[in-house]
Amino acid sequence: MKKGKWEGKYRVISTEHISYEEDQCLLSLFRGVPADSYIGGIIPCAYGYIVVVDSLREDIENYTGDPAKLDIDISMWKLIIEWAEASGYSMLRLDRDGDIIEELPKFDW
């Protein structure tokens, strides 16, 4: 295996597992709108986002500020991270055509 190559299981899940407001917040962050509180581990792609599970978990765990001042919904991401880790996934792709996961909240938008 070449150095730097990603290894692990991934799954494509529906963007319906994040709220419309969360999607708009992420789009704003990635459009370069200044934000004082950015959490890593979320990467934009053509039809959604890639989530590097351990990176996002570490950033959330290491965040020492006021969660109310964050631009993203920490509690929602914690549920997604917990499900991914319990299911053995190290990376997720959130896509509008991805799988609906019964254990995760679903937002109709």
N, C-alpha and C positions, 0 to 999 in steps of 0.2 A: 504494500500500500504506500503510495506517495505521501510524503510529509505534507500536512495541511489539508489533506482530503477529508471531507466530512464522512463520518460513519454513524450509523444508528438507524432506528426505525422511524418512519414518518407516516403521517396520515393526513388526508385532505378532509377537512370538516367545513361545514357551512358557515358563511359569514353571519348567518342568522343567530349564531351563538354570541355575537356582540351586538350591542344596541346601536341604533341609528346614530344616536348622539356620540357614542364612542367612535364609530366609523368617521363621522365628520371631524371629530377632534383629531384623530390620527391623520386624516387627509390634510388638515390644517398644519399639523406639525411637519409633515413631509413636504408640504408646499413651501417650506421655509419661513412660515409665520413665526416670529420670535416667540419662544416659550421658555420660561424660567425653569420648568420642571419636565425634563424628558427622561423617560425610562427606556433603556435599550432592550434588545432582544426581539424587537418587532421590526420587520423589514417590509417595505411596500413592494408589491409585484403587480403585474398587469390587471388581475381581477381580484385582488384582496391583499393578503399579508402572509408573510412567512414568520413563524414564531420559533425562535431558538429557545426551547423550554428552560434549560438550565441557566442560560444567560439572563432571561427575564426574571426567573425565580431569584437568582442572586441579587439582581438590581433591586427587586422589591424588598428582599430581606435586609439589604444593606441601606435602604433609604431611611434616613433619620429625621426627615422633615415632617411637616404636618400633612397627613394624607388628604385632608380636605383641600389643600392648595395644589394638589397634583392635577395635571390635565387629563389623566386617564383614570379609569375606574379600577382601582386596585382589587377590590373584592371580587369583581367579575373575572379578572385575569387570574386570581388565585384559584378559583374554581376550575378554570381551564387548565392551569398548570398541574393542579392536583390530579385531575382526571388523566392528563397526558402521562404523567409520571407513573401513576398506578397502572396504566395500560401499557407501559413500556415504550412510549414514544419520546424521542429526544427532539423532534422537530414536527411542527404542524404547518400546514398551509390552510389558511382560511380563504375559501373560494365560494362564490355564490352557488355553485353547483356541487359543493362538497356534501359529505354525509351529515345527516342530522343525528346527533348523539343524544339518546334519551336521558342520560344522566346530567346533561348540561342544560342550563336555562336557554330558552329560545325566544328571540325577539322577532315580532312580525313587522317587517318593514320592506 
